[in-house]
Amino acid sequence: MVEGSAEWSVSAIVRTMLPLLCVLTAIELVSGLVLESFEATLLAAPSLLLLVPVTIGMGGNLGSVLAARLSTALHLGLLSFSPTDDRLAGNAVATIGLSLTVFPLVGAGAWGLTAVVGETGLTLGTVVLIALLSGLVLSVLAVVVTVVTTYAAYRYRLDPDDVVVPVVTNVCDVLGVLVLFGVYRVVA
């Protein structure tokens, strides 16, 4: 547990997590409403329909992996939250680098599956570009959200293992939808 934090107990975790989970539930509802507002776009470009769950899932996964690494480093006393912290910078760069390799493959896969089933609505290059740019922007945002949330957990003496992953995955769900459709509007 983080130095100086309260002892571990079920009641302490429930007191911390219940309000947080209520707020995160509201955030997820907003994500659903935002997604609903793009229904016409999804029907016009079915490849985007396949990209939505994968994009938000990958964004949350990248943030979760980073959160676990930062949380472990924090527990071991190896994380300083300094702009010159090599461990922090290295993990952030690795997260962004991973997104640059995964998201183009996700875009190509989404286009391919849509092409097999029916009309794609967009060219292969456009879908790969949308996936790549969305992944890049979302991974940068996931890094920012993860670092800020980990620091906030540390600052308020909360266990980052309990707090950071739920916050990052939920916030990345909303950001993933917004980023994907924002990039689509710019590219298409």
Backbone as a chain_set.jsonl record, in Angstrom:
{"seq": "MVEGSAEWSVSAIVRTMLPLLCVLTAIELVSGLVLESFEATLLAAPSLLLLVPVTIGMGGNLGSVLAARLSTALHLGLLSFSPTDDRLAGNAVATIGLSLTVFPLVGAGAWGLTAVVGETGLTLGTVVLIALLSGLVLSVLAVVVTVVTTYAAYRYRLDPDDVVVPVVTNVCDVLGVLVLFGVYRVVA", "coords": {"N": [[0.845, -1.181, 0.0], [0.403, 2.34, -0.481], [2.736, 4.482, 1.034], [1.878, 5.762, 4.194], [-0.819, 5.569, 3.785], [-4.177, 4.514, 4.598], [-4.923, 1.547, 6.516], [-5.523, -1.585, 4.89], [-8.797, -2.541, 4.23], [-12.011, -4.023, 3.775], [-14.204, -2.327, 4.153], [-12.976, 0.203, 3.946], [-12.166, 0.195, 1.28], [-14.65, 0.019, 0.01], [-15.813, 2.438, 0.87], [-14.163, 4.205, -0.491], [-14.406, 3.407, -3.175], [-17.173, 3.22, -3.895], [-18.474, 5.859, -4.226], [-16.832, 6.738, -6.314], [-17.274, 4.812, -8.322], [-19.963, 5.317, -8.824], [-19.844, 7.876, -9.999], [-18.298, 7.205, -12.233], [-20.071, 5.523, -13.543], [-21.996, 7.333, -14.401], [-20.422, 8.729, -16.21], [-19.993, 6.732, -18.139], [-22.608, 6.51, -19.092], [-22.828, 8.938, -20.405], [-20.999, 8.456, -22.433], [-22.39, 6.507, -23.904], [-24.574, 8.045, -24.781], [-23.263, 9.919, -26.373], [-22.253, 8.215, -28.329], [-24.649, 7.343, -29.453], [-25.46, 9.667, -30.713], [-23.987, 9.625, -33.003], [-25.107, 7.858, -34.747], [-26.072, 7.992, -37.453], [-23.688, 8.424, -38.856], [-22.327, 6.045, -38.317], [-23.946, 4.223, -39.659], [-23.549, 5.033, -42.27], [-20.846, 4.558, -42.631], [-19.873, 1.638, -42.115], [-17.472, 0.408, -41.318], [-16.488, 1.986, -39.3], [-18.183, 1.3, -37.261], [-17.257, -1.171, -36.421], [-14.814, -0.326, -35.494], [-15.356, 1.157, -33.183], [-15.845, -0.364, -30.614], [-13.402, -1.688, -30.452], [-11.511, 0.354, -30.503], [-12.112, 1.861, -28.15], [-11.753, -0.14, -26.311], [-9.031, -0.871, -26.665], [-7.809, 1.557, -26.019], [-8.475, 1.787, -23.289], [-7.199, -0.548, -22.397], [-4.477, -0.015, -22.948], [-4.096, 2.188, -21.245], [-4.629, 0.899, -18.811], [-2.567, -0.993, -18.593], [-0.381, 0.741, -18.424], [-1.146, 2.031, -16.05], [-0.943, -0.073, -14.196], [1.811, -0.544, -14.281], [2.838, 1.943, -13.407], [1.668, 2.068, -10.886], [2.866, -0.106, -9.591], [5.549, 0.761, -9.636], [5.248, 3.001, -8.034], [4.482, 1.863, -5.566], [6.85, 0.555, -5.003], [8.486, 2.635, -4.555], [9.808, 3.837, -6.636], [8.968, 5.771, -8.351], [8.747, 9.138, -9.225], [7.224, 11.217, -10.242], [8.364, 13.315, -11.507], [9.225, 15.515, -14.2], [11.581, 14.673, -15.316], [11.798, 12.023, -14.772], [12.89, 8.984, -15.73], [11.682, 6.464, -15.757], [8.947, 7.001, -15.759], [8.706, 8.496, -18.154], [9.688, 6.609, -20.006], [7.779, 4.531, -19.824], [5.523, 5.919, -20.716], [6.25, 6.578, -23.362], [6.543, 3.986, -24.389], [3.901, 3.099, -24.257], [2.614, 4.783, -26.095], [4.078, 4.111, -28.378], [3.339, 1.41, -28.675], [0.675, 1.741, -29.353], [0.944, 2.794, -31.89], [1.691, 0.611, -33.357], [-0.364, -1.242, -33.042], [-2.927, -0.106, -33.622], [-3.087, 0.519, -36.494], [-3.234, -2.1, -37.497], [-5.605, -2.925, -36.333], [-7.375, -1.212, -37.659], [-7.092, -2.128, -40.335], [-8.019, -4.729, -39.997], [-10.684, -4.246, -39.191], [-11.692, -3.03, -41.502], [-11.345, -5.15, -43.307], [-13.029, -7.182, -42.232], [-15.495, -5.911, -42.448], [-15.621, -5.637, -45.213], [-15.847, -8.295, -46.006], [-18.343, -8.977, -44.987], [-20.091, -7.039, -46.006], [-20.759, -3.819, -47.362], [-18.158, -1.445, -46.974], [-18.022, 1.32, -46.773], [-15.936, 3.088, -46.536], [-12.585, 3.638, -47.783], [-9.808, 1.286, -47.634], [-7.356, 2.547, -46.949], [-8.289, 4.915, -45.78], [-9.678, 3.977, -43.512], [-7.595, 2.714, -42.105], [-5.938, 4.935, -41.659], [-7.663, 6.527, -40.075], [-7.906, 4.814, -37.866], [-5.201, 4.689, -37.023], [-4.565, 7.432, -36.419], [-6.552, 7.964, -34.521], [-5.865, 6.096, -32.567], [-3.316, 7.033, -31.862], [-3.857, 9.634, -30.822], [-5.656, 8.9, -28.777], [-4.015, 7.246, -27.204], [-2.126, 9.066, -26.256], [-3.805, 10.709, -24.747], [-4.682, 8.757, -22.93], [-2.301, 8.232, -21.569], [-1.908, 10.712, -20.309], [-4.258, 10.875, -18.694], [-3.843, 8.602, -17.099], [-1.4, 9.156, -15.753], [-2.087, 11.521, -14.379], [-4.227, 10.588, -12.8], [-2.964, 8.575, -11.314], [-1.131, 10.143, -9.918], [-2.935, 11.731, -8.469], [-4.138, 9.781, -6.862], [-1.922, 9.037, -5.341], [-1.37, 11.494, -4.093], [-3.703, 11.937, -2.568], [-3.539, 9.866, -0.862], [-4.612, 7.38, -1.562], [-5.039, 3.981, -2.585], [-3.483, 3.271, -5.518], [-3.909, 0.967, -6.959], [-6.558, 0.351, -6.548], [-7.981, 2.528, -7.542], [-7.036, 3.751, -9.978], [-7.18, 2.156, -12.416], [-10.036, 1.687, -12.867], [-10.855, 4.375, -13.281], [-9.276, 5.188, -15.485], [-10.051, 3.353, -17.535], [-12.796, 3.918, -17.842], [-12.832, 6.688, -18.458], [-11.324, 6.611, -20.792], [-13.104, 5.237, -22.424], [-15.093, 7.152, -23.007], [-13.457, 9.166, -24.123], [-12.398, 7.713, -26.243], [-14.579, 7.313, -28.009], [-15.163, 10.002, -28.651], [-12.711, 10.849, -29.763], [-12.384, 9.059, -31.932], [-14.574, 9.746, -33.634], [-14.032, 12.434, -33.978], [-11.575, 12.359, -35.348], [-12.464, 10.998, -37.611], [-14.159, 12.932, -38.734], [-12.278, 14.864, -39.436], [-10.588, 13.511, -41.229], [-12.221, 12.178, -43.17]], "CA": [[0.0, 0.0, 0.0], [1.161, 3.585, -0.546], [3.19, 4.899, 2.36], [1.04, 6.728, 4.885], [-2.237, 5.376, 3.495], [-4.917, 3.776, 5.616], [-4.821, 0.1, 6.447], [-6.432, -2.222, 3.954], [-9.99, -3.193, 4.754], [-13.104, -4.023, 2.808], [-15.011, -1.117, 4.331], [-12.228, 1.35, 3.413], [-12.224, 0.119, -0.178], [-16.023, 0.344, -0.386], [-15.993, 3.887, 1.06], [-13.431, 4.892, -1.547], [-14.814, 3.031, -4.52], [-18.596, 3.392, -4.206], [-18.737, 7.152, -4.883], [-16.088, 6.783, -7.571], [-17.978, 3.987, -9.301], [-21.201, 6.033, -9.196], [-19.444, 8.922, -10.947], [-17.86, 6.555, -13.462], [-21.279, 5.033, -14.212], [-22.557, 8.5, -15.106], [-19.532, 8.997, -17.344], [-20.298, 5.719, -19.153], [-23.886, 6.882, -19.705], [-22.513, 10.016, -21.348], [-20.363, 7.808, -23.579], [-23.459, 5.903, -24.696], [-25.342, 9.111, -25.424], [-22.419, 10.466, -27.437], [-22.231, 7.212, -29.384], [-25.959, 7.368, -30.106], [-25.549, 10.844, -31.571], [-23.254, 9.354, -34.241], [-25.751, 6.712, -35.395], [-26.109, 8.172, -38.908], [-22.322, 8.247, -39.339], [-22.016, 4.623, -38.232], [-24.681, 3.533, -40.72], [-22.937, 5.411, -43.542], [-19.491, 3.991, -42.684], [-19.915, 0.494, -41.207], [-16.147, 0.091, -40.776], [-16.371, 2.703, -38.023], [-18.954, 0.552, -36.269], [-16.337, -2.171, -35.87], [-13.71, 0.354, -34.804], [-15.758, 1.755, -31.908], [-15.517, -1.142, -29.411], [-11.976, -2.022, -30.416], [-10.768, 1.571, -30.155], [-12.261, 2.196, -26.739], [-11.154, -1.229, -25.547], [-7.567, -0.762, -26.722], [-7.416, 2.742, -25.242], [-8.548, 1.395, -21.878], [-6.164, -1.547, -22.125], [-3.177, 0.665, -22.902], [-4.075, 2.954, -19.998], [-4.588, -0.041, -17.677], [-1.209, -1.528, -18.494], [0.444, 1.825, -17.891], [-1.541, 2.233, -14.652], [-0.359, -1.152, -13.396], [3.265, -0.324, -14.198], [3.086, 3.107, -12.553], [1.263, 1.704, -9.532], [3.934, -0.949, -9.045], [6.706, 1.624, -9.39], [4.898, 3.855, -6.897], [4.561, 1.035, -4.361], [8.258, 0.233, -4.755], [9.209, 3.878, -4.295], [10.657, 4.113, -7.786], [8.303, 6.758, -9.2], [8.872, 10.449, -8.59], [6.332, 12.171, -10.921], [9.173, 14.415, -12.009], [9.318, 15.495, -15.669], [12.824, 14.023, -15.713], [11.757, 10.626, -14.333], [13.054, 8.113, -16.892], [10.714, 5.361, -15.689], [7.667, 7.567, -16.178], [8.813, 8.828, -19.578], [9.842, 5.37, -20.768], [6.491, 3.848, -19.889], [4.63, 6.72, -21.557], [6.679, 6.402, -24.753], [6.221, 2.612, -24.774], [2.451, 3.028, -24.457], [2.311, 5.449, -27.365], [4.679, 3.279, -29.425], [2.495, 0.236, -28.857], [-0.539, 2.138, -30.078], [1.292, 3.009, -33.292], [1.793, -0.684, -34.024], [-1.597, -2.012, -32.922], [-4.109, 0.52, -34.213], [-3.218, 0.295, -37.946], [-3.698, -3.478, -37.703], [-7.021, -2.919, -35.966], [-8.09, -0.57, -38.764], [-7.108, -3.041, -41.478], [-8.911, -5.834, -39.638], [-12.068, -3.757, -39.218], [-12.068, -2.851, -42.902], [-11.434, -6.48, -43.911], [-14.251, -7.85, -41.771], [-16.641, -5.212, -43.024], [-15.626, -5.961, -46.644], [-16.337, -9.665, -46.147], [-19.763, -9.021, -44.641], [-20.901, -6.143, -46.84], [-20.16, -2.559, -47.808], [-17.302, -0.834, -45.954], [-18.337, 2.742, -46.656], [-14.692, 3.86, -46.606], [-11.48, 2.868, -48.371], [-8.881, 0.673, -46.683], [-6.415, 3.57, -46.49], [-8.982, 5.852, -44.89], [-9.956, 3.309, -42.242], [-6.307, 2.541, -41.408], [-5.518, 6.269, -41.208], [-8.532, 6.897, -38.951], [-7.518, 3.981, -36.715], [-3.874, 5.112, -36.581], [-4.631, 8.745, -35.776], [-7.371, 7.815, -33.305], [-5.042, 5.383, -31.584], [-2.25, 7.92, -31.4], [-4.446, 10.661, -29.949], [-6.211, 8.251, -27.592], [-2.937, 6.772, -26.328], [-1.57, 10.248, -25.575], [-4.782, 11.067, -23.712], [-4.653, 7.701, -21.907], [-1.101, 8.467, -20.757], [-2.173, 11.885, -19.461], [-5.259, 10.496, -17.69], [-3.233, 7.633, -16.184], [-0.417, 9.831, -14.895], [-2.805, 12.441, -13.488], [-4.994, 9.797, -11.831], [-2.003, 7.936, -10.403], [-0.626, 11.185, -9.026], [-4.026, 12.108, -7.555], [-4.256, 8.695, -5.878], [-0.774, 9.185, -4.451], [-1.526, 12.745, -3.335], [-4.797, 11.794, -1.596], [-3.235, 8.655, -0.077], [-5.464, 6.272, -1.975], [-4.284, 2.915, -3.226], [-3.682, 3.398, -6.963], [-4.409, -0.303, -7.487], [-8.015, 0.363, -6.452], [-8.61, 3.712, -8.134], [-6.569, 4.236, -11.279], [-7.667, 1.393, -13.565], [-11.428, 2.025, -13.206], [-10.949, 5.731, -13.815], [-8.666, 5.229, -16.82], [-10.856, 2.625, -18.527], [-14.047, 4.638, -18.083], [-12.546, 7.947, -19.152], [-10.894, 6.266, -22.158], [-14.296, 4.885, -23.198], [-15.673, 8.4, -23.506], [-12.481, 9.804, -25.01], [-12.263, 6.891, -27.447], [-15.69, 7.643, -28.905], [-14.98, 11.385, -29.126], [-11.52, 10.921, -30.621], [-12.649, 8.327, -33.177], [-15.435, 10.525, -34.52], [-13.318, 13.667, -34.304], [-10.618, 12.034, -36.416], [-13.256, 10.687, -38.812], [-14.629, 14.205, -39.333], [-11.134, 15.563, -40.022], [-9.999, 12.726, -42.309], [-13.165, 11.772, -44.236]], "C": [[0.892, 1.247, 0.0], [1.496, 4.033, 0.873], [2.264, 5.959, 2.946], [-0.442, 6.549, 4.617], [-2.877, 4.524, 4.58], [-4.691, 2.28, 5.446], [-5.846, -0.445, 5.468], [-7.604, -2.823, 4.711], [-11.079, -3.102, 3.699], [-13.919, -2.737, 2.933], [-14.296, 0.128, 3.794], [-12.277, 1.364, 1.888], [-13.62, 0.496, -0.669], [-16.272, 1.841, -0.236], [-15.291, 4.682, -0.035], [-14.06, 4.651, -2.906], [-16.28, 3.316, -4.85], [-18.907, 4.757, -4.829], [-18.046, 7.264, -6.245], [-16.815, 5.988, -8.655], [-19.307, 4.615, -9.721], [-20.904, 7.123, -10.216], [-19.049, 8.303, -12.282], [-19.04, 5.968, -14.245], [-21.935, 6.164, -14.995], [-21.718, 8.839, -16.332], [-19.805, 8.001, -18.47], [-21.627, 6.007, -19.847], [-23.681, 7.993, -20.732], [-21.876, 9.426, -22.607], [-21.401, 7.172, -24.485], [-24.289, 6.936, -25.432], [-24.56, 9.741, -26.576], [-22.4, 9.501, -28.615], [-23.548, 7.203, -30.155], [-26.088, 8.558, -31.066], [-24.83, 10.651, -32.906], [-23.856, 8.191, -35.031], [-25.744, 6.828, -36.922], [-24.726, 7.958, -39.524], [-21.958, 6.774, -39.349], [-22.73, 3.832, -39.328], [-24.084, 3.835, -42.096], [-21.553, 4.789, -43.722], [-19.403, 2.817, -41.703], [-18.551, 0.087, -40.632], [-15.921, 0.785, -39.437], [-17.096, 1.963, -36.903], [-18.09, -0.527, -35.627], [-15.197, -1.521, -35.089], [-14.082, 0.859, -33.411], [-15.372, 0.876, -30.712], [-14.029, -1.463, -29.301], [-11.15, -0.808, -29.997], [-10.893, 1.885, -28.668], [-11.667, 1.099, -25.853], [-9.634, -1.134, -25.505], [-7.078, 0.451, -25.942], [-7.416, 2.437, -23.753], [-7.477, 0.394, -21.502], [-4.783, -0.906, -22.025], [-3.038, 1.47, -21.611], [-3.965, 2.048, -18.785], [-3.201, -0.635, -17.486], [-0.27, -0.475, -17.917], [0.137, 2.066, -16.416], [-0.931, 1.169, -13.755], [1.148, -0.951, -13.22], [3.595, 0.857, -13.273], [2.738, 2.806, -11.1], [2.335, 0.851, -8.859], [5.164, -0.116, -8.721], [6.467, 2.532, -8.19], [5.012, 3.077, -5.585], [6.006, 0.711, -4.0], [9.098, 1.471, -4.458], [10.113, 4.289, -5.44], [10.098, 5.187, -8.714], [8.317, 8.107, -8.5], [7.888, 11.49, -9.139], [7.071, 13.417, -11.369], [9.193, 14.355, -13.54], [10.592, 14.811, -16.171], [12.886, 12.557, -15.279], [11.788, 9.709, -15.562], [12.042, 6.977, -16.915], [9.345, 5.833, -16.185], [7.676, 7.846, -17.687], [8.911, 7.568, -20.437], [8.538, 4.612, -20.912], [5.502, 4.598, -20.768], [4.973, 6.528, -23.034], [6.347, 4.991, -25.24], [4.729, 2.452, -25.05], [2.063, 3.639, -25.798], [2.874, 4.643, -28.541], [3.852, 2.034, -29.713], [1.232, 0.579, -29.637], [-0.249, 2.321, -31.568], [1.432, 1.706, -34.064], [0.46, -1.419, -34.061], [-2.749, -1.394, -33.719], [-4.181, 0.417, -35.741], [-3.696, -1.13, -38.271], [-5.181, -3.609, -37.382], [-7.856, -2.307, -37.095], [-8.193, -1.475, -39.982], [-8.044, -4.22, -41.214], [-10.375, -5.43, -39.689], [-12.548, -3.589, -40.656], [-12.268, -4.207, -43.561], [-12.699, -7.219, -43.506], [-15.499, -7.211, -42.372], [-16.754, -5.54, -44.522], [-16.164, -7.366, -46.886], [-17.845, -9.732, -45.946], [-20.623, -8.168, -45.564], [-20.108, -4.935, -47.276], [-19.367, -1.911, -46.675], [-17.629, 0.637, -45.73], [-17.121, 3.638, -46.767], [-13.614, 2.996, -47.261], [-10.595, 2.294, -47.268], [-7.928, 1.714, -46.102], [-7.045, 4.541, -45.511], [-9.232, 5.225, -43.521], [-8.666, 3.109, -41.437], [-5.81, 3.875, -40.876], [-6.349, 6.734, -40.013], [-8.143, 6.115, -37.705], [-6.171, 4.431, -36.157], [-3.921, 6.438, -35.835], [-5.458, 8.7, -34.486], [-6.571, 7.145, -32.206], [-3.942, 6.246, -31.011], [-2.792, 8.959, -30.423], [-4.958, 10.035, -28.653], [-5.118, 7.752, -26.657], [-2.271, 7.931, -25.587], [-2.509, 10.678, -24.447], [-4.806, 10.034, -22.583], [-3.441, 7.857, -20.995], [-1.35, 9.629, -19.801], [-3.148, 11.525, -18.342], [-4.645, 9.553, -16.659], [-2.255, 8.304, -15.226], [-1.119, 10.755, -13.901], [-3.568, 11.668, -12.413], [-4.081, 9.098, -10.837], [-1.447, 8.956, -9.418], [-1.692, 11.602, -8.012], [-4.219, 11.039, -6.483], [-3.126, 8.785, -4.854], [-0.967, 10.391, -3.522], [-2.591, 12.635, -2.248], [-4.701, 10.501, -0.789], [-4.236, 7.527, -0.316], [-4.593, 5.209, -2.625], [-4.519, 2.999, -4.737], [-4.178, 2.098, -7.6], [-5.932, -0.35, -7.467], [-8.656, 1.424, -7.332], [-8.275, 3.932, -9.607], [-7.177, 3.471, -12.459], [-9.145, 1.682, -13.863], [-11.581, 3.417, -13.81], [-10.433, 5.778, -15.255], [-9.548, 4.529, -17.849], [-12.149, 3.36, -18.84], [-13.822, 5.934, -18.851], [-12.102, 7.665, -20.587], [-12.061, 5.799, -23.018], [-14.915, 6.141, -23.822], [-14.732, 9.069, -24.496], [-12.334, 9.034, -26.311], [-13.341, 7.194, -28.466], [-15.483, 9.041, -29.5], [-13.812, 11.502, -30.099], [-11.785, 10.24, -31.963], [-13.499, 9.16, -34.129], [-14.835, 11.878, -34.857], [-12.332, 13.447, -35.429], [-11.365, 11.713, -37.705], [-13.702, 11.973, -39.502], [-13.487, 14.958, -39.998], [-10.644, 14.837, -41.277], [-10.974, 12.511, -43.471], [-13.889, 12.947, -44.841]], "O": [[2.035, 1.181, 0.451], [0.665, 3.975, 1.779], [1.912, 6.93, 2.277], [-1.255, 7.297, 5.161], [-2.186, 3.892, 5.38], [-4.317, 1.811, 4.371], [-6.898, 0.155, 5.246], [-7.424, -3.526, 5.706], [-11.065, -2.218, 2.842], [-14.281, -2.13, 1.926], [-14.945, 1.016, 3.243], [-12.413, 2.424, 1.277], [-13.755, 1.215, -1.659], [-16.876, 2.456, -1.115], [-15.787, 5.727, -0.456], [-14.227, 5.58, -3.696], [-16.59, 3.627, -6.0], [-19.553, 4.804, -5.876], [-18.603, 7.81, -7.197], [-16.948, 6.458, -9.785], [-19.728, 4.455, -10.867], [-21.637, 7.275, -11.193], [-19.418, 8.812, -13.34], [-19.007, 5.924, -15.475], [-22.377, 5.966, -16.126], [-22.26, 9.196, -17.377], [-19.845, 8.388, -19.638], [-21.764, 5.777, -21.048], [-24.293, 7.981, -21.8], [-22.185, 9.853, -23.719], [-21.307, 7.283, -25.707], [-24.667, 6.725, -26.585], [-25.127, 10.056, -27.623], [-22.516, 9.919, -29.767], [-23.552, 7.07, -31.379], [-26.745, 8.46, -32.103], [-25.039, 11.427, -33.839], [-23.189, 7.607, -35.885], [-25.439, 5.854, -37.61], [-24.611, 7.373, -40.601], [-21.337, 6.301, -40.301], [-22.173, 2.874, -39.863], [-24.114, 2.985, -42.986], [-21.137, 4.524, -44.85], [-18.913, 2.981, -40.585], [-18.493, -0.519, -39.562], [-15.252, 0.25, -38.552], [-16.675, 1.995, -35.747], [-18.184, -0.768, -34.423], [-14.681, -2.102, -34.135], [-13.213, 0.977, -32.547], [-14.621, 1.342, -29.855], [-13.468, -1.505, -28.206], [-10.199, -0.934, -29.224], [-9.892, 2.145, -28.001], [-11.143, 1.379, -24.776], [-9.021, -1.295, -24.45], [-6.046, 0.384, -25.275], [-6.476, 2.785, -23.039], [-6.907, 0.47, -20.414], [-4.012, -1.221, -21.119], [-1.992, 1.439, -20.962], [-3.278, 2.39, -17.822], [-2.718, -0.765, -16.361], [0.536, -0.764, -17.032], [1.05, 2.28, -15.618], [-0.451, 1.479, -12.665], [1.687, -1.164, -12.134], [4.516, 0.777, -12.46], [3.44, 3.242, -10.187], [2.669, 1.067, -7.694], [5.756, -0.267, -7.652], [7.388, 2.8, -7.418], [5.574, 3.576, -4.61], [6.345, 0.604, -2.821], [10.283, 1.362, -4.145], [11.084, 5.016, -5.233], [10.693, 5.481, -9.751], [7.947, 8.214, -7.331], [7.741, 12.556, -8.54], [6.458, 14.462, -11.586], [9.181, 13.267, -14.115], [10.663, 14.415, -17.334], [13.932, 11.922, -15.41], [10.833, 9.665, -16.336], [11.591, 6.572, -17.987], [8.675, 5.132, -16.943], [6.747, 7.465, -18.399], [8.274, 7.483, -21.487], [8.221, 4.109, -21.989], [4.722, 3.977, -21.49], [4.081, 6.336, -23.86], [5.916, 4.817, -26.38], [4.341, 1.745, -25.98], [1.271, 3.064, -26.543], [2.22, 4.51, -29.576], [3.685, 1.651, -30.87], [0.777, -0.198, -30.477], [-1.102, 2.036, -32.409], [1.307, 1.693, -35.288], [0.183, -2.146, -35.015], [-3.468, -2.109, -34.417], [-5.284, 0.236, -36.258], [-4.47, -1.332, -39.207], [-5.919, -4.314, -38.071], [-8.916, -2.827, -37.442], [-9.257, -1.581, -40.594], [-8.773, -4.654, -42.106], [-11.215, -6.188, -40.176], [-13.674, -3.961, -40.989], [-13.239, -4.407, -44.29], [-13.367, -7.818, -44.349], [-16.441, -7.905, -42.756], [-17.86, -5.702, -45.038], [-16.864, -7.599, -47.871], [-18.54, -10.46, -46.655], [-21.757, -8.534, -45.871], [-18.907, -5.032, -47.531], [-19.848, -1.835, -45.544], [-17.519, 1.136, -44.609], [-17.253, 4.825, -47.062], [-13.723, 1.77, -47.287], [-10.626, 2.75, -46.126], [-7.719, 1.755, -44.89], [-6.418, 4.946, -44.532], [-9.022, 5.867, -42.492], [-8.653, 3.315, -40.223], [-5.311, 3.942, -39.752], [-5.805, 7.272, -39.049], [-8.058, 6.679, -36.614], [-6.015, 4.542, -34.941], [-3.375, 6.554, -34.738], [-5.101, 9.326, -33.488], [-6.597, 7.576, -31.053], [-3.665, 6.198, -29.813], [-2.251, 9.14, -29.332], [-4.728, 10.566, -27.566], [-5.273, 7.826, -25.438], [-1.896, 7.791, -24.423], [-2.068, 10.974, -23.336], [-4.936, 10.395, -21.413], [-3.538, 7.64, -19.787], [-1.036, 9.537, -18.614], [-2.898, 11.832, -17.177], [-4.903, 9.696, -15.464], [-2.282, 8.045, -14.023], [-0.783, 10.767, -12.717], [-3.554, 12.053, -11.244], [-4.39, 9.034, -9.647], [-1.309, 8.671, -8.228], [-1.39, 11.802, -6.836], [-4.44, 11.365, -5.317], [-3.348, 8.628, -3.654], [-0.748, 10.3, -2.314], [-2.422, 13.162, -1.149], [-5.653, 10.096, -0.122], [-4.642, 6.823, 0.609], [-3.525, 5.514, -3.155], [-5.649, 2.814, -5.19], [-4.798, 2.127, -8.663], [-6.534, -1.032, -8.297], [-9.77, 1.23, -7.818], [-9.158, 4.266, -10.397], [-7.646, 4.094, -13.411], [-9.483, 1.907, -15.025], [-12.356, 3.608, -14.748], [-11.082, 6.344, -16.134], [-9.768, 5.069, -18.934], [-12.555, 3.418, -20.001], [-14.554, 6.233, -19.795], [-12.467, 8.403, -21.502], [-12.013, 5.953, -24.239], [-15.217, 6.173, -25.015], [-15.149, 9.488, -25.576], [-12.163, 9.636, -27.371], [-13.055, 7.32, -29.656], [-15.614, 9.232, -30.709], [-13.912, 12.169, -31.128], [-11.446, 10.785, -33.014], [-13.174, 9.267, -35.312], [-15.107, 12.417, -35.929], [-12.254, 14.248, -36.36], [-10.933, 12.12, -38.784], [-13.626, 12.081, -40.726], [-13.694, 15.622, -41.014], [-10.321, 15.479, -42.276], [-10.59, 12.648, -44.633], [-14.709, 12.769, -45.742]]}, "num_chains": 1, "name": "protein.A"}
